[in-house]
Amino acid sequence: MSRGKVHELLNEVYQYKNINSDNGYAEAKQRIIRIRLSLATGISMKKFTPDSDDSDSDVERIVSALKGEEFGLQGFSFADALKKY
Amino acid sequence: MKNQLISTAAGNSVSEVLAALGLENPAFYMFFFGADADVESITAGLKKTGVPFMGCMDAGRLSDNKYFLDTKSISAMALSRELFEGMAFETVEMGSSVARDTISHQSAEALKKAAEKCGINLDNPDMERDFAINILYGLDSANSFLEGQAVAGMMLQSVGGSSGGKTDFVSSSVISHLKSGSIGIVGLFKLKPQYAFIMDRVSSFEALGGKNLVITELKGPRNIQGINGNSAVDEYCKAVGIDRSKLGPQTFADFTLGIDPGDGEILVTSIMAADNSGSGLLTYNDVIEGTEFTVYRAVSQRIDRQKMLEKVKSKHAVGYISFDCILCYLARNTLNQVHDIASLYGEILPSVPKIGFGTFSENICGANINQTETFIAIYKK
């Protein structure tokens, strides 16, 4: 279990994709990522909050889905992002 | 109903409807029609106009403030050239003989080709002006088509639905100026800078509580055999608190499955029936192993739709296109809410031209879902 790990990982992904700023477009793009992640993993993304206890298996499923071609994260270092938390 | 940019009309023949639309300089038409309407004459009549069109057969349709559940009428919308800076259409074969991987690949290629034609950057689309509308062949899964689009351009906002027809599931044509039949068509649009759109989804459910239903065994993407390690039927019945003798369309409509992406709305997967073995469940949507479904109970459509329509009203929309699950159409009919819900559209958006059809699954931003209305409304900034 890791507290808020998925939430933080997603923040890293938003930053990498330059959609972390507080504007309407960023919000819309983050929304699409959450929808596609829910579909790809079968997990309700709603359960991942800054305070949620995220299981290792959930984190693995999220990482595996994010490595899919559609998310365009080929240059993103998951190892570095996960090391931070 | 008509304004300077969009007009709508309903009727029983293509010539009557085209005459009633009466919009100058139409950029394209949307046409939805019942299963007994003459598809050939509709397509031929529309082709004669030289204006691009997309549409499909359905089991129910919206025209302005009225729902039609007959099998012959036509609901149509014309959208003016004044709205668009660019548009492009591409089709993909979707019949049962086409492999899912092929549909997915061709859908990705179709979107890329359309984007090139109308100058849309799929890696960084304009979130206010660029959008896609998908009308997909309803007798086959929409999932592979949508997955292809997500690979080609995940950030492009898209909306649409799968065609319907009679519940014998024999015929369900999609029509367009390019090709018709068992196809999927994507229309890609770039609005002029002075216009923007709002795209969203609305369903009407509340979480039932209790533990999640985790899919532990599948016999195909739409056949759930195991839930939480036990028989799918037994676990579903336990979760909703009914005896298996009560399983049927009404129970499945009342108690549905969903996952929550955390954006204020759920992604619904509806159950169609128990399978022949009596222990598995057939769904209207593709499911993957490991999915953790929450069980939801249907509630009145009025409150959620009212909230959504008020949001559209605040934007001063000039047109509204709805892709509303046929199960929602049927639920309104069963609950005697047809007039009640239709009148909401009239009360809140009285002068906004509206069109829609009862979908055999609706889509939004790459998600294929059930028992939901997805929509797009265009407004002047």
Interface residues (C-beta under 8 A of the other chain):
Chain A: G24 Y25 A28 K29 R31 I32 I33 R34 I35 R36 L37 S38 L39 A40 T41 G42 I43 S44 M45 K46 K47 F48 R61 E69 E70 F71 G72
Chain B: D123 M127 E147 A150 V151 M154 M155 Q157 I215 I259 D260 P261 G262 D263 L267 V287 I288 E289 G290 T291 E292 T294 I364 C365 G366 A367
